[in-house]
Amino acid sequence: MAREDFSFFHQLRVRWAEVDMQAIVFNGHYLTYFDVAFTEYWRATGLPDVMQQAREGRELFARKATIEYQGPARFDDLLDIGVRCAALGRSSARFVLEIFRGEEHLISGELVYVYADTTARKGVPLPDAWRDTISRLETRKPEAA
């Protein structure tokens, strides 16, 4: 996916604690980077945060996380993490994330969440207001899944 397909980026710098002896980021930290960037994406939407969702008894549950490595990030690299909603289903949302160092594409990934009733642990429809807000934020509109 091209950088211009993303309307949202979160920037971070690789810290010493995240790298191995060759100063390359440990694999597991990329999912942490995705989580941080997704959190900031969600904050930018203005939609209910995890605490408000919990109080309402409905939350986004992580269903799937994938990652593909194109190249390594290294200590002190400044990374741009693109986040976009690629698809909205009845109760699920699929987000595509990519990590760039400048124009160089390093990492691709995907996060799938299911909106669910926290007591029943069953999927419930995503609110229409959420769909509208996310669609307005995106350069490329989410597919119907």
Secondary structure as GFF3:
##gff-version 3
##sequence-region A 1 145
A	DSSP	three_ten_helix	3	5	.	.	.	ID=ss1
A	DSSP	beta_strand	8	13	.	.	.	ID=ss2
A	DSSP	three_ten_helix	16	18	.	.	.	ID=ss3
A	DSSP	alpha_helix	27	45	.	.	.	ID=ss4
A	DSSP	alpha_helix	50	56	.	.	.	ID=ss5
A	DSSP	beta_strand	58	69	.	.	.	ID=ss6
A	DSSP	beta_strand	78	88	.	.	.	ID=ss7
A	DSSP	beta_strand	92	101	.	.	.	ID=ss8
A	DSSP	beta_strand	104	117	.	.	.	ID=ss9
A	DSSP	beta_strand	122	123	.	.	.	ID=ss10
A	DSSP	alpha_helix	128	137	.	.	.	ID=ss11
A	DSSP	beta_strand	143	144	.	.	.	ID=ss12
###
